Each structure stands twice: as C-alpha cells, then as structure tokens.
Amino acid sequence: MAQHNAPQVDAATGTSTTGHEWDGIQELNTPLPKWWLYLLYATVVWSIGYYIVYPSWPGVTPDGGYLRGVWNWSARGAVTEELLDLQKMRAGSMDAIAKASLADIEKDPKLLGFARALGKAAFGDNCAPCHGAGGGGAKGYPNLNDDDWLWGGSADAIHQTITHGIRSGDPKAREGSMPAFGKDGTLKKEEISAVADHVRNIAGLDKTANAAGAKVYAENCAACHGDDGKGNLDLGSPNLVDGIWLFGSDKATIVEGLTNGRGNVMPAWNTRLDAPTIKALTVFVHTLGGGK
C-alpha cells in the first residue's frame, strides 16, 4: 500500500528519501545525472529540427502526402540526382557506343571494357531472373554460355533477338513455335510415343531404332528440324542431336512437348532499354563464351 511521509535520511545509504513509501519500502531521492538530462533535451531539440528540415509525418498534407521539409530533400530525389550525374559521366562513352558498330566495339579494348561493364549491369537488372546471373540458363531458358543458339549466336543475331524479342508482339520479333501435335489432333498418342523414341534414337539417347517414329518424323518434324535433326536457325528450331536440351531429353518431356507444343516468350527490350544499352548488352552476351 502506497503512502506519503515526510522526507528523511536513509540510515544505510545516507541519502534523503522522497517521502514515498510502498509496503514499507521507501524511495531514495536519486535524480538522473545532469549530463543525461541535457543529452535527452538535446535529442528532443534535434528531432524537432529534423522534422522541420527533412521529410516527416505522412498523410498530413492536403493531397495526402507528407511534409517535405524546408530542404525539400527525399531519398528518391537523391538517387535521381546521382543517376543524372552518372549519365553525365557516361555521356561520352555512351555516344561512342551509339555510333560504333558491334564489330568495332569488340575491336576497341576501351569501348569493349565499357560495353561489357554496362552490359553486365543491364543483364543483372533485366535478364538474370530468367537466364541466371552468369547466363547459365534454366529449364526452358537458354544457356547463353554454350554454342547452341535457336536463332543464331552472331552479334547481329543476338542484337536482333534482344531488341525485338521472341513471340513478343513486336512487328520484327522472332516468330515460330512448336505445334501442339497431340492437343490439336494432328498425331495420335501412339504416333507421338513413336516419334519421341525416334528423336531419342537419332540423338544417341536410345539405341533402339523405330521405323514408325521415323516415318512420323519425316512427315511432320523434318520440315523444321531437318532430315538429320540439326534444326534450323531461320525458324528457331532446336538441334535435336547436339546433346543440348532446353526442356529435357527424357521421353516424358519430349512427349509433353509434342502433345502441347512449345512457345516461350522473350520480351522486346527496345521498349525498355535505350539503343546504346542494348548494344552493350549484346556485346556482353556475345562475349560470355558461347557467341559465334
């Protein structure tokens, strides 16, 4: 039970009490050090100044925004200024990239170094989510480090693909897709199974020849993939005999592709990146190791 008594000196410590007592326990009068209080007051004054100078208190302006402070500073604005400064620093090199051909960029060590650095940054921001940080790809997303290219691995071919995309809706996009032979009723299940066995046979994955599958292949697949199964760059048709498979080489995966078709989409980056950045990105991809 709390009560208030006249202050007195505590016999054990020699310190005066405040007169407050709780269940027989008296409170000593030991105030906070002056330096601690002054520090607290200073932080309060500092916070008031901070509210005045920097952005604070959201939702209090007529438009539902925030107090912007007398300096009108913001983190977004600071980043924007830094990016503008970076663009000014890069202006000369960006102009040189814009004017030079892809071949000339790769011949000039200085331009090549700048293009690869810029291209690497653009790749990390835009391409890595699908193709991987190092361009190694994933199931359904091409490996950019090997020498297997659906539409060609020359610098010009890569530039065309990056600029306009694949099945992206761009008028100059790469087109062509794997038909859904099973879904649209072109082939029966047993025919799809047979041609899948034939494809695995010519790829060296299954030693058992399949005459029925060879016939189905000749009538339905050779027009795009070639009689020898080596594909067609003009159509984006994969090479079936080089041991590199975009979706997988097991029979179930091949049957699934024959049944439902294939037709992944790559964005047209000309609507998101400027021309010099696309050139730099092209050079970066071309020099990863698999470019032709």
VOGU-3710 file (C-alpha; in Angstrom, 3 decimals, decimal comma):
1> maqhnapqvd> 0,000/0,000/0,000  1,385/3,416/-1,014  1,666/6,345/1,391  3,499/9,662/1,661  5,700/10,575/4,636  7,994/13,487/5,383  11,389/13,095/3,667  14,123/11,687/5,887  17,707/10,474/5,575  18,142/6,772/4,891
11> aatgtsttgh> 20,409/5,321/7,601  22,013/2,715/5,322  22,969/4,991/2,424  22,907/8,452/3,940  20,632/9,560/1,046  17,473/11,574/1,549  14,175/9,884/0,708  11,355/11,374/-1,375  8,715/10,580/1,240  7,104/7,945/-0,984
21> ewdgiqelnt> 6,672/4,554/0,575  5,232/1,274/-0,826  4,572/-1,583/1,584  7,342/-0,391/3,871  9,841/0,254/1,060  10,977/3,889/0,886  12,081/5,612/-2,346  15,518/7,249/-2,310  15,827/10,692/-3,847  18,432/9,899/-6,553
31> plpkwwlyll> 17,644/12,036/-9,630  19,163/11,404/-13,080  22,604/12,936/-13,731  22,502/16,426/-15,209  24,539/15,369/-18,246  21,994/12,631/-19,036  19,092/15,071/-18,829  20,866/17,626/-21,004  21,548/14,907/-23,590  17,861/13,962/-23,568
41> yatvvwsigy> 16,831/17,595/-24,049  19,328/17,928/-26,904  17,856/14,919/-28,725  14,363/16,388/-28,374  15,541/19,678/-29,877  17,381/17,756/-32,615  14,226/15,783/-33,508  12,211/18,975/-33,835  14,860/20,404/-36,156  14,904/17,146/-38,146
51> yivypswpgv> 11,116/17,322/-38,641  11,483/20,870/-39,962  14,399/20,199/-42,330  13,733/16,661/-43,641  10,620/14,774/-44,800  8,346/13,645/-41,969  4,771/12,972/-40,850  2,985/11,227/-43,747  -0,646/11,931/-44,546  -0,779/15,450/-43,122
61> tpdggylrgv> -0,706/17,490/-46,344  -3,895/18,378/-48,290  -3,010/15,896/-51,042  -2,437/13,081/-48,535  1,342/13,217/-48,983  3,983/14,000/-46,394  5,786/17,054/-45,039  8,765/17,510/-47,344  10,817/19,750/-45,063  12,379/23,128/-45,778
71> wnwsargavt> 15,191/21,487/-47,787  12,683/19,556/-49,929  15,024/16,540/-49,729  13,985/12,956/-50,482  15,818/9,655/-50,887  14,281/9,207/-54,352  15,413/12,672/-55,369  18,937/11,980/-54,117  19,108/8,749/-56,133  17,765/10,565/-59,203
81> eelldlqkmr> 20,477/13,200/-58,891  23,144/10,530/-58,550  21,854/8,754/-61,660  21,876/12,021/-63,604  25,468/12,626/-62,508  26,351/9,096/-63,611  24,717/9,666/-67,001  26,781/12,836/-67,447  29,951/10,908/-66,642  28,994/8,193/-69,133
91> agsmdaiaka> 27,808/10,541/-71,865  30,987/10,392/-73,947  31,254/6,609/-73,805  27,528/6,170/-74,465  27,817/8,358/-77,577  30,769/6,299/-78,755  28,811/3,072/-78,228  25,828/4,506/-80,096  27,948/5,465/-83,119  30,143/2,359/-83,332
101> sladiekdpk> 29,151/-0,952/-84,896  29,083/-4,093/-82,785  32,230/-5,356/-84,511  34,053/-2,063/-83,895  33,081/-2,094/-80,218  34,566/-5,551/-79,745  37,783/-4,499/-81,519  38,328/-1,435/-79,325  39,595/-2,501/-75,856  38,352/0,682/-74,184
111> llgfaralgk> 34,887/0,517/-75,726  34,723/-3,230/-75,142  35,505/-2,802/-71,450  32,866/-0,100/-71,039  30,276/-2,073/-73,042  30,843/-5,231/-71,022  30,541/-3,330/-67,723  27,353/-1,583/-68,821  26,008/-4,780/-70,382  26,705/-6,784/-67,239
121> aafgdncapc> 24,724/-4,298/-65,149  21,837/-4,328/-67,639  21,946/-8,131/-67,737  21,752/-8,370/-63,953  18,787/-5,991/-63,822  16,793/-7,417/-66,735  17,981/-10,826/-67,924  19,336/-12,702/-64,897  15,894/-13,605/-63,475  15,386/-15,937/-66,458
131> hgaggggakg> 18,879/-16,731/-67,750  20,684/-16,777/-64,404  23,287/-14,374/-63,019  26,035/-15,913/-65,139  23,886/-16,635/-68,196  23,758/-20,358/-67,456  20,017/-20,542/-68,093  17,493/-22,958/-66,594  14,830/-25,367/-67,785  13,014/-23,531/-70,569
141> ypnlndddwl> 15,524/-20,645/-70,572  18,564/-20,925/-72,891  22,122/-21,183/-71,621  23,964/-18,197/-73,088  27,411/-19,634/-72,347  27,271/-22,621/-74,702  27,429/-22,601/-78,513  23,834/-23,752/-79,055  21,601/-20,961/-80,368  17,995/-21,227/-81,526
151> wggsadaihq> 18,162/-18,063/-83,645  21,911/-17,678/-84,140  24,794/-16,653/-81,914  26,410/-13,917/-84,003  26,495/-10,413/-82,534  23,960/-9,194/-85,097  21,624/-12,137/-84,433  21,804/-11,592/-80,669  21,164/-7,871/-81,146  18,060/-8,627/-83,214
161> tithgirsgd> 16,756/-11,050/-80,601  17,348/-8,691/-77,664  15,906/-5,691/-79,484  12,692/-7,211/-80,797  12,243/-10,311/-78,651  10,743/-13,690/-79,444  6,981/-14,003/-79,916  6,783/-10,690/-78,036  4,228/-8,946/-80,224  6,864/-6,658/-81,723
171> pkaregsmpa> 6,432/-6,429/-85,538  10,043/-7,580/-86,006  10,032/-10,207/-83,263  11,352/-13,706/-83,863  8,417/-15,977/-84,599  7,887/-19,712/-84,891  6,706/-22,196/-82,309  6,428/-25,921/-81,761  2,941/-27,137/-82,821  0,760/-28,984/-80,326
181> fgkdgtlkke> 0,572/-32,189/-82,355  -1,416/-34,063/-79,742  -3,629/-31,264/-78,472  -4,822/-30,282/-81,953  -5,291/-33,898/-83,038  -2,589/-33,954/-85,717  -0,938/-37,031/-84,202  -2,303/-39,888/-82,134  -0,788/-40,884/-78,790  0,952/-43,921/-80,256
191> eisavadhvr> 2,420/-41,778/-83,055  3,713/-39,234/-80,550  5,268/-42,020/-78,485  6,888/-43,494/-81,582  8,350/-40,204/-82,830  9,634/-39,442/-79,325  11,507/-42,757/-79,402  12,871/-41,870/-82,856  14,090/-38,467/-81,682  15,863/-40,069/-78,726
201> niagldktan> 17,383/-42,598/-81,148  18,857/-40,028/-83,542  20,079/-38,058/-80,515  22,001/-41,098/-79,306  19,897/-41,451/-76,165  18,145/-44,687/-77,193  19,816/-47,318/-79,379  16,527/-48,899/-80,466  15,502/-47,790/-83,970  11,828/-47,018/-84,511
211> aagakvyaen> 10,640/-47,238/-88,110  7,137/-45,957/-87,307  8,610/-42,982/-85,457  10,992/-42,264/-88,343  8,020/-42,102/-90,699  6,090/-39,728/-88,422  9,217/-37,582/-88,055  9,741/-37,349/-91,818  6,132/-36,325/-92,381  5,726/-33,860/-89,513
221> caachgddgk> 9,061/-32,785/-88,000  11,746/-32,795/-90,694  10,378/-29,624/-92,312  11,547/-27,610/-89,287  14,202/-29,738/-87,601  15,765/-31,099/-90,808  16,102/-34,674/-92,012  19,201/-35,047/-89,853  17,617/-33,353/-86,812  20,129/-30,495/-86,726
231> gnldlgspnl> 17,487/-27,764/-86,593  17,028/-24,527/-88,498  18,237/-21,113/-87,238  15,841/-19,264/-89,538  12,877/-20,917/-87,824  14,328/-21,130/-84,340  14,038/-24,923/-84,499  16,313/-26,677/-81,978  19,111/-29,030/-82,934  17,952/-32,424/-81,689
241> vdgiwlfgsd> 21,264/-34,242/-81,996  23,771/-31,994/-80,203  23,012/-33,206/-76,687  21,674/-29,821/-75,520  18,026/-29,782/-74,500  16,077/-26,712/-73,433  13,331/-28,562/-71,570  14,855/-32,009/-71,036  15,688/-35,139/-73,033  13,691/-37,809/-71,190
251> kativegltn> 10,842/-39,362/-73,156  8,094/-37,959/-70,919  9,312/-34,378/-71,502  9,584/-34,904/-75,267  6,090/-36,427/-75,386  4,739/-33,483/-73,378  6,293/-31,029/-75,860  4,922/-32,904/-78,860  1,484/-33,067/-77,258  1,108/-29,480/-76,028
261> grgnvmpawn> 3,668/-27,620/-78,133  6,311/-25,083/-77,118  6,351/-21,327/-77,488  8,101/-19,362/-74,753  8,197/-15,580/-74,971  11,173/-13,242/-74,677  10,374/-9,517/-74,200  11,280/-6,899/-76,787  13,788/-4,802/-74,875  13,676/-1,851/-77,290
271> trldaptika> 10,709/-0,516/-75,324  12,580/-0,669/-72,003  16,255/-0,013/-72,770  17,893/2,645/-74,911  19,858/1,729/-78,037  23,382/2,073/-76,539  22,418/-0,120/-73,571  21,029/-2,787/-75,922  24,306/-2,683/-77,868  26,280/-3,061/-74,639
281> ltvfvhtlgg> 24,028/-5,914/-73,538  24,550/-7,581/-76,921  28,317/-7,333/-76,566  28,179/-8,729/-73,035  26,094/-11,734/-74,086  28,177/-12,270/-77,235  31,392/-12,360/-75,246  30,125/-14,639/-72,462  31,739/-17,556/-74,247  29,063/-19,030/-76,474
291> gk> 28,721/-16,277/-79,068  29,685/-17,120/-82,637
//
